[in-house]
Amino acid sequence: MKQLKNKLLYWAVIVVIVGIIVLTGCQAKGTEAADENANANDTVSLDTTDIKEEPVVYEYHESGMENDKEESVYVLADPDGTPNEITVNVSLKNKGLDQKLTDETFLAGLKNKEGDEEVTDLGGSRYEWENHGEDIHYEGMAEASATLPVSVKITYYLDGTEVEPESLAGADGKITMHFDYTNQTGSGDDFTPFFVISGMLLDGDCVRNVTVENGEVKYLDGDYLVYGMLLPGVQEALSLNTMELLRDEDVDLPQEMEVSFDATDFKLDFTATLYSNGILEEDNFDDITDKLDELADKFTDASGDTTDLKDKIGKLKNGGAKLRDGANSLSTGLSQLNDALAQMAAADPEGYAALSAQVSQLSEGSKALSDGIRTYTSGVDQACDSIDESTSSGEDDTDYETKAEELRSLSDKLKAMKTADQQYNNFSGLEAGKTGGVSFIIETGEISADKESD
């Protein structure tokens, strides 16, 4: 009906225009006939002057943008997360009327969204916009196959069996949605961390008993808001899973989310995933890496102190052994001397009796001394063995130097990650020397019986 009305209106306008032309033409002919009857000697002169349009004067309005170029990437995807359309909204900062507004981008079909500034293709993916004193806000399209920094894959299950999402329209049963997020920025020094927020609104009329792993569920006015916050790939990039220092710690930076619920006549409008980098630009980030380096140095110092302590323990044990051996030798020597003097005293009681008695007392004292030294050195040995064992083993088999190396490695990886994070500042392109920022939104298509019928 609406199309019919539009067509009728279109033809009505055509009829009116034709009527005006006809009337204007008749009037022109009538005027021409009257002029022919006028005095042929009368002439009419028309004084014409060139009419020049006044140049438009624009007023500059100071920009509130933080970066020279800011992008919002909107991805429309199938219910399983496969992109089928990528639209990018771009804002260019106007720094003054005397500044050229140039841009570099691989986007196609550029459209000015808020002004009337025209754009000129300079070639080589470079463009120049007219400067009217305002920021430029335009829209462009990217290929659906363009690589996104984070991809989303959603797998659907009905009563434990994997199914295609379209088959869930109007379904009854236990439905599970498994979200996998993959960071595709690279590995090592090229890895850029992205903070992901993903969620959906489930209709309370068709779902109940909603549970979520690595996320939260909130009941809002009859519906269920399900969301999760994730850091895909960060745990692996920092090698947190293999650090001996964290062997007994429960470190979990999730990169997947799973939602389960009981459904009746199921439908789902959409899921939305928002993500952005810049999470390492906090003011205290340098303090964190400095603390890690400082702690690593302390472990290194502790390792050196332990080695020094072990050396001293070894010297103490060796000294105790020498002292014990010396005491035994003294006791043995005095015992032998005492036996010899006893024999000599028996042969000459008056000459050696007194000396023999004194040596005999000394020999008995040396035995007591030797026994005391053995007791002392035995205690030293036990103490040294206990200290040596605590410094070399204990609950954690990792020595201090290994811990120091792990902490330094973690600090280095965080620093490299921050550098990569700062360098990821655009999606569609950015001119050298300019600053940029970018965020992403992925919206999956609906699952609905009404859509199936369409």
C-alpha positions in Angstrom: 0.0 0.0 0.0 2.8 2.4 0.9 4.6 1.7 -2.4 1.3 2.4 -4.2 1.0 5.7 -2.5 4.6 6.6 -3.3 4.0 5.8 -6.9 0.8 7.9 -7.1 2.6 10.8 -5.4 5.4 10.4 -7.9 3.0 10.6 -10.9 1.1 13.5 -9.4 4.3 15.5 -9.2 5.1 14.7 -12.8 1.6 15.9 -13.8 2.0 19.2 -12.0 5.4 19.8 -13.5 4.2 19.1 -17.0 1.2 21.5 -16.4 3.5 24.3 -15.3 5.7 23.8 -18.4 2.6 23.9 -20.7 1.2 27.1 -19.1 4.6 28.7 -19.1 5.0 27.9 -22.8 1.6 29.3 -23.7 2.3 32.5 -21.8 5.6 32.8 -23.6 3.9 32.5 -27.0 1.2 35.0 -26.1 3.9 37.5 -25.0 5.8 37.0 -28.1 2.7 37.7 -30.2 2.0 40.9 -28.3 5.6 42.0 -28.8 5.2 41.6 -32.6 2.3 44.2 -32.5 4.5 46.7 -30.7 6.4 49.5 -32.3 9.3 47.9 -34.2 11.6 50.9 -33.5 11.2 50.5 -29.7 14.2 48.5 -28.3 14.6 47.2 -24.9 18.1 47.1 -23.4 19.0 44.9 -20.3 21.9 46.0 -18.2 23.5 42.8 -16.9 26.3 42.5 -14.4 28.2 39.5 -13.3 26.7 38.0 -10.1 29.4 36.5 -7.9 28.6 34.2 -4.9 30.0 35.4 -1.7 32.6 32.9 -0.3 31.4 30.8 2.6 33.3 31.7 5.8 33.5 28.8 8.3 34.1 29.1 12.0 36.5 26.7 13.7 35.2 24.8 16.7 37.8 23.3 19.0 37.8 19.6 18.8 37.2 17.5 21.9 38.8 14.4 20.5 41.8 12.9 22.3 43.4 11.2 19.2 43.8 12.3 15.6 41.7 9.4 14.5 39.2 7.2 16.4 37.4 4.2 15.0 34.5 2.1 16.1 34.3 -1.2 14.2 30.8 -2.8 14.0 30.7 -6.4 13.0 27.5 -8.1 12.0 27.9 -11.8 12.3 26.0 -15.1 11.9 24.7 -16.7 15.1 27.9 -18.8 15.3 30.1 -15.6 15.2 31.2 -15.7 11.5 31.4 -12.1 10.3 29.3 -11.2 7.2 29.5 -7.4 7.3 32.0 -4.9 8.8 31.1 -1.2 9.1 33.6 1.2 10.5 32.6 4.6 11.9 35.6 7.0 11.8 36.2 10.4 13.4 39.0 12.7 12.3 40.2 15.5 14.5 40.1 19.0 13.1 43.1 20.9 14.4 42.2 24.3 12.7 40.9 25.9 9.5 44.4 26.2 8.1 45.0 22.5 8.5 44.5 19.9 5.9 42.2 17.0 6.9 44.0 14.0 5.4 43.4 10.4 6.2 44.7 6.9 5.3 42.3 4.0 5.1 41.5 0.8 3.2 37.8 1.3 3.7 35.4 1.5 0.7 32.3 3.5 0.2 33.2 6.5 2.4 30.1 8.5 3.5 30.1 11.7 5.5 27.7 11.1 8.4 27.3 14.5 10.0 28.5 17.3 7.6 28.6 18.3 4.0 32.4 18.1 3.5 33.5 16.5 0.3 36.3 13.9 0.1 39.0 13.7 -2.6 40.8 10.4 -3.3 44.5 11.2 -3.4 45.5 7.6 -4.4 47.4 5.0 -2.5 44.6 4.7 0.1 45.0 8.4 1.1 42.1 10.9 1.2 41.6 14.6 1.8 38.4 16.0 3.3 37.2 19.6 3.0 37.8 21.6 6.1 34.7 23.4 7.5 36.1 23.8 10.9 34.5 20.7 12.3 35.6 17.2 13.1 34.9 14.7 10.2 32.7 11.8 11.0 32.4 9.3 8.2 31.5 5.7 7.6 33.2 3.0 5.5 33.0 -0.7 4.8 35.6 -3.4 5.2 35.7 -6.8 3.7 33.9 -9.4 5.9 37.1 -11.5 5.6 39.3 -8.8 7.2 41.3 -10.1 10.2 39.9 -8.9 13.5 42.1 -8.8 16.6 39.7 -11.1 18.5 37.4 -13.6 16.9 34.3 -15.2 18.5 33.1 -18.7 17.9 29.8 -19.8 19.4 28.9 -23.5 19.5 25.4 -24.6 20.3 24.2 -27.8 22.0 20.7 -29.2 22.4 20.4 -31.8 25.2 24.1 -32.4 24.9 24.3 -32.8 21.1 26.0 -30.1 19.0 23.5 -28.5 16.6 23.4 -25.7 14.0 22.0 -22.5 15.6 19.2 -22.2 13.1 17.8 -25.5 14.3 17.2 -24.1 17.8 14.5 -21.7 16.6 11.4 -22.6 18.6 13.3 -25.6 20.3 12.5 -27.1 23.6 15.1 -28.7 25.9 18.5 -28.1 27.5 20.4 -25.5 25.5 24.1 -24.8 26.0 26.0 -22.0 24.2 29.8 -22.2 24.4 31.7 -19.0 23.5 35.4 -19.3 22.5 37.5 -16.1 22.1 40.7 -16.2 20.2 43.3 -13.4 20.2 44.7 -13.2 16.7 47.2 -10.3 17.1 50.2 -12.7 17.1 52.5 -14.2 19.7 55.6 -13.2 21.7 56.5 -9.5 21.4 53.6 -9.0 18.9 50.8 -10.1 21.2 48.4 -7.3 22.1 46.0 -7.9 25.0 42.3 -7.2 24.6 39.8 -6.9 27.3 36.5 -8.5 26.2 33.0 -8.0 27.6 30.4 -10.4 26.1 26.8 -10.9 26.8 23.2 -11.4 25.8 19.6 -10.8 27.1 17.6 -14.0 27.4 13.8 -13.8 27.3 12.4 -14.9 30.6 9.3 -16.2 28.9 11.2 -18.9 27.1 14.2 -19.7 29.3 14.8 -20.7 33.0 17.4 -22.2 35.2 20.2 -20.1 33.6 23.8 -20.9 34.6 27.1 -19.5 33.3 30.7 -20.4 33.6 33.3 -17.6 33.6 30.5 -15.1 33.8 27.5 -13.7 35.7 23.8 -13.9 35.3 21.4 -11.2 36.5 17.6 -11.4 36.6 16.2 -8.1 35.3 12.5 -7.4 35.1 11.6 -10.8 33.9 14.6 -11.4 31.6 18.1 -12.7 32.2 21.2 -10.6 31.6 24.2 -12.9 31.0 27.7 -11.4 30.6 31.3 -12.3 31.0 34.6 -10.4 31.2 37.6 -12.2 29.6 41.3 -11.7 28.6 41.8 -14.2 25.8 45.3 -15.4 25.3 46.9 -13.4 28.0 47.5 -16.3 30.4 49.4 -18.3 27.7 51.3 -15.2 26.4 52.7 -14.6 29.9 53.4 -18.3 30.4 51.5 -18.3 33.7 50.6 -21.9 33.2 54.2 -23.1 33.2 55.7 -21.0 35.9 57.1 -23.1 38.8 56.6 -20.0 41.0 52.8 -20.2 40.5 52.6 -24.0 40.5 50.5 -24.1 43.6 48.5 -21.0 42.8 45.1 -21.0 41.1 45.7 -18.5 38.2 42.8 -18.3 35.7 42.4 -15.6 33.1 39.5 -17.0 31.1 39.1 -16.9 27.4 35.9 -18.8 27.1 32.4 -18.7 28.5 29.5 -21.2 28.6 25.8 -20.5 29.2 23.2 -23.2 29.9 19.5 -23.0 30.4 16.2 -24.9 30.0 14.3 -23.5 26.9 10.7 -23.6 25.7 10.0 -22.3 22.2 13.5 -20.8 22.2 14.4 -17.5 20.5 17.4 -15.2 20.8 17.6 -11.6 19.5 21.4 -11.3 19.4 24.6 -11.6 21.4 27.0 -8.7 21.7 30.8 -8.7 22.3 32.7 -5.5 22.9 36.5 -5.4 23.2 39.3 -2.9 23.2 43.0 -2.7 24.0 44.7 -0.1 26.2 44.4 -2.1 29.4 48.1 -1.7 30.1 48.1 2.0 29.9 47.4 2.4 33.6 49.6 4.7 35.6 50.7 2.0 38.0 51.8 -0.4 35.2 55.5 0.7 35.5 55.3 0.2 39.3 54.2 -3.4 38.7 57.1 -4.3 36.4 59.5 -2.4 38.8 58.2 -4.5 41.7 58.7 -7.7 39.7 62.3 -6.7 38.9 62.9 -5.8 42.5 61.5 -9.1 43.7 63.7 -10.9 41.2 66.8 -9.2 42.6 65.8 -10.2 46.1 65.5 -13.8 45.0 68.9 -13.5 43.4 70.4 -12.1 46.6 68.7 -14.9 48.6 70.3 -17.4 46.2 73.7 -15.8 46.8 73.1 -15.7 50.6 72.1 -19.4 50.5 75.3 -20.3 48.6 77.4 -18.3 51.1 75.6 -20.0 54.0 76.2 -23.4 52.5 79.9 -22.6 52.2 80.0 -21.5 55.8 78.1 -24.6 56.9 80.6 -26.7 55.1 83.6 -25.0 56.7 81.9 -25.3 60.2 81.3 -29.0 59.6 84.9 -29.5 58.4 86.2 -27.6 61.4 84.1 -29.7 63.8 85.4 -32.9 62.2 89.0 -31.6 62.6 88.4 -30.6 66.2 86.9 -34.0 66.9 89.8 -35.8 65.3 92.3 -33.6 67.3 90.5 -34.4 70.6 90.6 -38.1 69.8 94.3 -37.9 68.9 95.0 -36.0 72.1 93.1 -38.5 74.2 94.8 -41.4 72.5 98.3 -39.8 72.9 97.8 -39.0 76.6 96.5 -42.5 77.2 99.6 -44.0 75.6 101.8 -41.6 77.6 100.0 -42.5 80.8 100.6 -46.2 80.1 104.3 -45.6 79.5 104.7 -43.5 82.7 102.8 -46.1 84.7 105.4 -48.7 83.6 108.3 -46.4 84.4 106.7 -45.5 87.8 106.5 -49.2 88.7 110.2 -49.5 88.0 111.2 -46.3 89.8 108.4 -45.3 92.1 110.1 -42.4 93.7 111.1 -40.8 90.3 108.0 -41.1 88.2 105.1 -41.8 90.6 104.1 -38.1 91.0 104.4 -37.4 87.2 102.5 -40.6 86.4 99.7 -39.5 88.6 99.4 -36.1 87.0 99.5 -37.5 83.5 96.9 -40.1 84.5 94.6 -37.2 85.6 95.3 -35.4 82.4 94.5 -38.5 80.3 91.2 -38.9 82.1 90.4 -35.2 81.5 91.3 -35.5 77.8 88.8 -38.4 77.5 86.1 -36.2 79.0 87.1 -33.4 76.7 87.1 -35.7 73.7 83.6 -37.0 74.6 82.4 -33.4 75.0 83.9 -32.4 71.7 82.2 -35.4 70.0 78.9 -34.4 71.5 79.3 -30.8 70.4 80.4 -31.6 66.9 77.6 -34.1 66.6 75.1 -31.3 67.4 76.8 -29.0 64.9 76.5 -31.7 62.2 72.8 -32.1 62.9 72.2 -28.4 62.9 74.2 -27.9 59.7 72.4 -30.8 58.0 69.0 -29.3 59.0 70.0 -25.8 57.6 71.5 -27.3 54.5 68.3 -29.3 53.8 66.0 -26.3 54.3 68.0 -24.2 51.9 68.3 -26.8 49.2 64.8 -28.5 49.3 61.8 -27.7 51.4 58.2 -27.5 50.1 59.2 -25.8 46.8 61.9 -27.6 44.9 62.5 -24.5 42.7 65.6 -22.7 43.9 65.8 -18.9 44.3 67.7 -18.3 41.0 65.0 -20.1 39.0 62.3 -18.0 40.7 64.3 -14.9 39.9 64.6 -15.9 36.2 60.8 -16.5 36.0 60.1 -13.1 37.5 62.4 -11.3 35.2 60.9 -13.2 32.2 57.4 -12.2 33.4 58.5 -8.5 33.7 60.0 -8.6 30.2 56.9 -10.1 28.6 54.7 -7.5 30.3 56.9 -4.7 29.0 56.8 -6.2 25.4 53.0 -6.6 25.8 52.7 -2.9 26.7 54.7 -1.8 23.7 52.5 -3.9 21.4 49.5 -2.5 23.1 50.6 1.1 22.4 51.3 0.3 18.8 47.9 -1.2 18.1 46.0 2.1 17.5 43.9 1.6 14.3 42.0 -1.0 12.3 41.6 0.6 8.8 44.9 2.5 8.6 46.6 5.5 10.1 49.0 8.2 8.7 52.5 8.2 10.1 53.0 10.4 13.1 49.3 10.5 14.0 47.6 9.1 17.1 44.7 6.7 17.0 42.3 4.6 19.0 39.9 1.8 18.1 37.2 -0.4 19.7 35.2 -3.3 18.3 31.6 -4.5 18.6 30.5 -7.9 17.3 26.7 -8.5 17.1 25.5 -12.0 16.1 22.2 -12.5 14.2 19.0 -13.6 15.8 17.7 -17.1 16.2 13.9 -17.0 15.8 11.1 -19.0 14.3 9.8 -15.8 12.7 13.1 -15.3 10.9 13.0 -18.9 9.7 9.5 -18.3 8.2 10.8 -15.1 6.5 
